């Protein structure tokens, strides 16, 4: 007995059928692959500060949600309507692996704090130089990849702290560089250790 569902969407039946199978029943193509790669890069930048940048955070989250929805639809439709050209070949599995691998890699890098570690490693030489003479030095526009909203020293303790422009949601967010140990408690906000001499700094509004 002929499966009407499969017969209705055989390749070459009509151009519309072929497009349907390619978009909704085939493996992820260049569109989804490029979207996953681009959003992964933006996500790594977004989470290079504690709590993320305010503007791109909801956008990247929405893109991941739409991407996973599209992949989920394809995964559900492919067993129903079959794979264009017959059984899935290595190239089909490679497409699935590339998209899902990109999503998994971006998630793992963010969860393990790699973007923050990379950003602070880039910024550390400039922050250390500023901390050595922060009482008289003019606040720089950038520390590594971070645009500086405001900066200052840690009082009597060696080090410096700075807020990152555009970071945080309800409160301003930035970093404290304190090679001598935890920053002293103050009314300027809360600190949380990240790694090495680096701490997140949240200034309550």
ABEGO torsion letter per residue (X at the ends): XBBAAAAAABBGABAAAAAAAAAAABBBBAAAAAAAAAAAAAAAAAAABBGEBAAAAAAAAAAAAAAAAAAAAAAAAAAAAEBBGEBBBAAAAAAAAAAAAAAAAAAAAAAAGAAAAAAAAAAAAAAAAAAAAAAABBBBABBEABBBABBBBAEABBEBBBBBBGBEBABBBBBBBBAAEBBBBBAAEBBBBABEABBBBBBBX
